[in-house]
Amino acid sequence: MTGEELLQVIEEARASGATVLDLSFKELTAIPGLNELNKLK
């Protein structure tokens, strides 16, 4: 998953009101959007 794809997934989760996002099977080597993930609280 690219950084851009990850940011899109995060944005979709935020827009849907999600408070949890399971990224365990996305083969991530970095998390370029960590600040965006924090906004899901």
PDB file of N, CA, C and O in Angstrom:
ATOM      1  N   MET A   1       0.851  -1.169   0.000  1.00  0.00           N
ATOM      2  CA  MET A   1       0.000   0.000   0.000  1.00  0.00           C
ATOM      3  C   MET A   1       0.899   1.235   0.000  1.00  0.00           C
ATOM      4  O   MET A   1       1.822   1.351   0.806  1.00  0.00           O
ATOM      5  N   THR A   2       0.614   2.132  -0.900  1.00  0.00           N
ATOM      6  CA  THR A   2       1.404   3.359  -0.962  1.00  0.00           C
ATOM      7  C   THR A   2       0.929   4.349   0.096  1.00  0.00           C
ATOM      8  O   THR A   2      -0.148   4.194   0.672  1.00  0.00           O
ATOM      9  N   GLY A   3       1.736   5.354   0.336  1.00  0.00           N
ATOM     10  CA  GLY A   3       1.351   6.393   1.273  1.00  0.00           C
ATOM     11  C   GLY A   3       0.081   7.097   0.841  1.00  0.00           C
ATOM     12  O   GLY A   3      -0.767   7.430   1.669  1.00  0.00           O
ATOM     13  N   GLU A   4      -0.049   7.323  -0.448  1.00  0.00           N
ATOM     14  CA  GLU A   4      -1.252   7.984  -0.973  1.00  0.00           C
ATOM     15  C   GLU A   4      -2.494   7.120  -0.759  1.00  0.00           C
ATOM     16  O   GLU A   4      -3.556   7.624  -0.396  1.00  0.00           O
ATOM     17  N   GLU A   5      -2.350   5.818  -0.988  1.00  0.00           N
ATOM     18  CA  GLU A   5      -3.478   4.903  -0.761  1.00  0.00           C
ATOM     19  C   GLU A   5      -3.864   4.878   0.714  1.00  0.00           C
ATOM     20  O   GLU A   5      -5.047   4.853   1.055  1.00  0.00           O
ATOM     21  N   LEU A   6      -2.865   4.886   1.578  1.00  0.00           N
ATOM     22  CA  LEU A   6      -3.129   4.887   3.012  1.00  0.00           C
ATOM     23  C   LEU A   6      -3.887   6.144   3.422  1.00  0.00           C
ATOM     24  O   LEU A   6      -4.851   6.071   4.183  1.00  0.00           O
ATOM     25  N   LEU A   7      -3.456   7.281   2.925  1.00  0.00           N
ATOM     26  CA  LEU A   7      -4.139   8.529   3.255  1.00  0.00           C
ATOM     27  C   LEU A   7      -5.585   8.502   2.774  1.00  0.00           C
ATOM     28  O   LEU A   7      -6.472   9.044   3.434  1.00  0.00           O
ATOM     29  N   GLN A   8      -5.822   7.875   1.628  1.00  0.00           N
ATOM     30  CA  GLN A   8      -7.194   7.762   1.114  1.00  0.00           C
ATOM     31  C   GLN A   8      -8.041   6.882   2.041  1.00  0.00           C
ATOM     32  O   GLN A   8      -9.188   7.216   2.336  1.00  0.00           O
ATOM     33  N   VAL A   9      -7.486   5.777   2.494  1.00  0.00           N
ATOM     34  CA  VAL A   9      -8.203   4.884   3.410  1.00  0.00           C
ATOM     35  C   VAL A   9      -8.522   5.622   4.709  1.00  0.00           C
ATOM     36  O   VAL A   9      -9.623   5.499   5.246  1.00  0.00           O
ATOM     37  N   ILE A  10      -7.552   6.388   5.210  1.00  0.00           N
ATOM     38  CA  ILE A  10      -7.766   7.148   6.432  1.00  0.00           C
ATOM     39  C   ILE A  10      -8.863   8.183   6.237  1.00  0.00           C
ATOM     40  O   ILE A  10      -9.723   8.351   7.101  1.00  0.00           O
ATOM     41  N   GLU A  11      -8.835   8.870   5.117  1.00  0.00           N
ATOM     42  CA  GLU A  11      -9.859   9.883   4.843  1.00  0.00           C
ATOM     43  C   GLU A  11     -11.244   9.255   4.744  1.00  0.00           C
ATOM     44  O   GLU A  11     -12.216   9.814   5.251  1.00  0.00           O
ATOM     45  N   GLU A  12     -11.337   8.106   4.098  1.00  0.00           N
ATOM     46  CA  GLU A  12     -12.624   7.415   3.990  1.00  0.00           C
ATOM     47  C   GLU A  12     -13.128   6.992   5.375  1.00  0.00           C
ATOM     48  O   GLU A  12     -14.321   7.084   5.661  1.00  0.00           O
ATOM     49  N   ALA A  13     -12.221   6.534   6.223  1.00  0.00           N
ATOM     50  CA  ALA A  13     -12.602   6.142   7.581  1.00  0.00           C
ATOM     51  C   ALA A  13     -13.096   7.352   8.365  1.00  0.00           C
ATOM     52  O   ALA A  13     -14.105   7.279   9.066  1.00  0.00           O
ATOM     53  N   ARG A  14     -12.386   8.453   8.242  1.00  0.00           N
ATOM     54  CA  ARG A  14     -12.786   9.673   8.936  1.00  0.00           C
ATOM     55  C   ARG A  14     -14.156  10.139   8.470  1.00  0.00           C
ATOM     56  O   ARG A  14     -15.006  10.498   9.284  1.00  0.00           O
ATOM     57  N   ALA A  15     -14.369  10.133   7.154  1.00  0.00           N
ATOM     58  CA  ALA A  15     -15.637  10.589   6.585  1.00  0.00           C
ATOM     59  C   ALA A  15     -16.808   9.712   7.025  1.00  0.00           C
ATOM     60  O   ALA A  15     -17.937  10.186   7.148  1.00  0.00           O
ATOM     61  N   SER A  16     -16.533   8.444   7.257  1.00  0.00           N
ATOM     62  CA  SER A  16     -17.604   7.531   7.667  1.00  0.00           C
ATOM     63  C   SER A  16     -17.842   7.547   9.177  1.00  0.00           C
ATOM     64  O   SER A  16     -18.772   6.910   9.671  1.00  0.00           O
ATOM     65  N   GLY A  17     -16.995   8.281   9.905  1.00  0.00           N
ATOM     66  CA  GLY A  17     -17.157   8.358  11.353  1.00  0.00           C
ATOM     67  C   GLY A  17     -16.468   7.236  12.110  1.00  0.00           C
ATOM     68  O   GLY A  17     -16.726   7.047  13.299  1.00  0.00           O
ATOM     69  N   ALA A  18     -15.598   6.489  11.445  1.00  0.00           N
ATOM     70  CA  ALA A  18     -14.897   5.379  12.089  1.00  0.00           C
ATOM     71  C   ALA A  18     -14.007   5.889  13.221  1.00  0.00           C
ATOM     72  O   ALA A  18     -13.427   6.971  13.133  1.00  0.00           O
ATOM     73  N   THR A  19     -13.911   5.110  14.260  1.00  0.00           N
ATOM     74  CA  THR A  19     -13.000   5.432  15.355  1.00  0.00           C
ATOM     75  C   THR A  19     -11.880   4.406  15.460  1.00  0.00           C
ATOM     76  O   THR A  19     -10.939   4.589  16.233  1.00  0.00           O
ATOM     77  N   VAL A  20     -11.977   3.323  14.685  1.00  0.00           N
ATOM     78  CA  VAL A  20     -10.971   2.267  14.659  1.00  0.00           C
ATOM     79  C   VAL A  20     -10.688   1.932  13.201  1.00  0.00           C
ATOM     80  O   VAL A  20     -11.600   1.887  12.375  1.00  0.00           O
ATOM     81  N   LEU A  21      -9.416   1.699  12.893  1.00  0.00           N
ATOM     82  CA  LEU A  21      -9.025   1.363  11.528  1.00  0.00           C
ATOM     83  C   LEU A  21      -8.014   0.230  11.591  1.00  0.00           C
ATOM     84  O   LEU A  21      -6.906   0.418  12.093  1.00  0.00           O
ATOM     85  N   ASP A  22      -8.379  -0.944  11.089  1.00  0.00           N
ATOM     86  CA  ASP A  22      -7.495  -2.109  11.111  1.00  0.00           C
ATOM     87  C   ASP A  22      -6.615  -2.091   9.865  1.00  0.00           C
ATOM     88  O   ASP A  22      -7.102  -2.287   8.751  1.00  0.00           O
ATOM     89  N   LEU A  23      -5.334  -1.856  10.053  1.00  0.00           N
ATOM     90  CA  LEU A  23      -4.375  -1.824   8.949  1.00  0.00           C
ATOM     91  C   LEU A  23      -3.399  -2.998   9.022  1.00  0.00           C
ATOM     92  O   LEU A  23      -2.335  -2.963   8.403  1.00  0.00           O
ATOM     93  N   SER A  24      -3.758  -4.027   9.773  1.00  0.00           N
ATOM     94  CA  SER A  24      -2.832  -5.126  10.045  1.00  0.00           C
ATOM     95  C   SER A  24      -2.431  -5.937   8.818  1.00  0.00           C
ATOM     96  O   SER A  24      -1.368  -6.556   8.826  1.00  0.00           O
ATOM     97  N   PHE A  25      -3.228  -5.955   7.785  1.00  0.00           N
ATOM     98  CA  PHE A  25      -2.884  -6.758   6.608  1.00  0.00           C
ATOM     99  C   PHE A  25      -2.523  -5.897   5.406  1.00  0.00           C
ATOM    100  O   PHE A  25      -2.638  -6.353   4.268  1.00  0.00           O
ATOM    101  N   LYS A  26      -2.096  -4.683   5.633  1.00  0.00           N
ATOM    102  CA  LYS A  26      -1.801  -3.753   4.544  1.00  0.00           C
ATOM    103  C   LYS A  26      -0.329  -3.694   4.185  1.00  0.00           C
ATOM    104  O   LYS A  26       0.050  -2.906   3.319  1.00  0.00           O
ATOM    105  N   GLU A  27       0.522  -4.503   4.823  1.00  0.00           N
ATOM    106  CA  GLU A  27       1.952  -4.565   4.534  1.00  0.00           C
ATOM    107  C   GLU A  27       2.607  -3.191   4.569  1.00  0.00           C
ATOM    108  O   GLU A  27       3.329  -2.815   3.646  1.00  0.00           O
ATOM    109  N   LEU A  28       2.352  -2.450   5.630  1.00  0.00           N
ATOM    110  CA  LEU A  28       2.899  -1.105   5.758  1.00  0.00           C
ATOM    111  C   LEU A  28       4.340  -1.155   6.237  1.00  0.00           C
ATOM    112  O   LEU A  28       4.681  -1.932   7.129  1.00  0.00           O
ATOM    113  N   THR A  29       5.180  -0.327   5.644  1.00  0.00           N
ATOM    114  CA  THR A  29       6.562  -0.195   6.099  1.00  0.00           C
ATOM    115  C   THR A  29       6.776   1.162   6.762  1.00  0.00           C
ATOM    116  O   THR A  29       7.784   1.383   7.432  1.00  0.00           O
ATOM    117  N   ALA A  30       5.828   2.058   6.570  1.00  0.00           N
ATOM    118  CA  ALA A  30       5.852   3.383   7.193  1.00  0.00           C
ATOM    119  C   ALA A  30       4.413   3.858   7.308  1.00  0.00           C
ATOM    120  O   ALA A  30       3.522   3.347   6.630  1.00  0.00           O
ATOM    121  N   ILE A  31       4.199   4.822   8.157  1.00  0.00           N
ATOM    122  CA  ILE A  31       2.848   5.369   8.312  1.00  0.00           C
ATOM    123  C   ILE A  31       2.916   6.872   8.045  1.00  0.00           C
ATOM    124  O   ILE A  31       3.102   7.667   8.966  1.00  0.00           O
ATOM    125  N   PRO A  32       2.759   7.261   6.747  1.00  0.00           N
ATOM    126  CA  PRO A  32       2.830   8.677   6.420  1.00  0.00           C
ATOM    127  C   PRO A  32       1.528   9.353   6.718  1.00  0.00           C
ATOM    128  O   PRO A  32       1.072   9.882   5.704  1.00  0.00           O
ATOM    129  N   GLY A  33       0.904   9.481   7.609  1.00  0.00           N
ATOM    130  CA  GLY A  33      -0.395  10.067   7.849  1.00  0.00           C
ATOM    131  C   GLY A  33      -0.760   9.839   9.288  1.00  0.00           C
ATOM    132  O   GLY A  33      -1.935   9.833   9.654  1.00  0.00           O
ATOM    133  N   LEU A  34       0.248   9.650  10.096  1.00  0.00           N
ATOM    134  CA  LEU A  34       0.006   9.352  11.492  1.00  0.00           C
ATOM    135  C   LEU A  34      -0.853  10.429  12.151  1.00  0.00           C
ATOM    136  O   LEU A  34      -1.721  10.115  12.966  1.00  0.00           O
ATOM    137  N   ASN A  35      -0.622  11.674  11.809  1.00  0.00           N
ATOM    138  CA  ASN A  35      -1.444  12.756  12.365  1.00  0.00           C
ATOM    139  C   ASN A  35      -2.893  12.607  11.942  1.00  0.00           C
ATOM    140  O   ASN A  35      -3.796  12.921  12.717  1.00  0.00           O
ATOM    141  N   GLU A  36      -3.131  12.134  10.731  1.00  0.00           N
ATOM    142  CA  GLU A  36      -4.496  11.927  10.255  1.00  0.00           C
ATOM    143  C   GLU A  36      -5.160  10.791  11.026  1.00  0.00           C
ATOM    144  O   GLU A  36      -6.353  10.859  11.321  1.00  0.00           O
ATOM    145  N   LEU A  37      -4.396   9.746  11.354  1.00  0.00           N
ATOM    146  CA  LEU A  37      -4.947   8.643  12.138  1.00  0.00           C
ATOM    147  C   LEU A  37      -5.401   9.122  13.508  1.00  0.00           C
ATOM    148  O   LEU A  37      -6.420   8.670  14.028  1.00  0.00           O
ATOM    149  N   ASN A  38      -4.647  10.025  14.077  1.00  0.00           N
ATOM    150  CA  ASN A  38      -5.013  10.554  15.398  1.00  0.00           C
ATOM    151  C   ASN A  38      -6.346  11.284  15.374  1.00  0.00           C
ATOM    152  O   ASN A  38      -7.011  11.377  16.406  1.00  0.00           O
ATOM    153  N   LYS A  39      -6.745  11.795  14.241  1.00  0.00           N
ATOM    154  CA  LYS A  39      -8.004  12.533  14.117  1.00  0.00           C
ATOM    155  C   LYS A  39      -9.225  11.610  14.135  1.00  0.00           C
ATOM    156  O   LYS A  39     -10.356  12.093  14.192  1.00  0.00           O
ATOM    157  N   LEU A  40      -9.015  10.290  14.086  1.00  0.00           N
ATOM    158  CA  LEU A  40     -10.140   9.350  14.110  1.00  0.00           C
ATOM    159  C   LEU A  40     -10.717   9.196  15.508  1.00  0.00           C
ATOM    160  O   LEU A  40     -11.755   8.553  15.666  1.00  0.00           O
ATOM    161  N   LYS A  41     -10.099   9.748  16.498  1.00  0.00           N
ATOM    162  CA  LYS A  41     -10.583   9.628  17.879  1.00  0.00           C
ATOM    163  C   LYS A  41     -11.979  10.174  18.019  1.00  0.00           C
ATOM    164  O   LYS A  41     -12.543  10.154  19.113  1.00  0.00           O
TER     165      LYS A  41
END
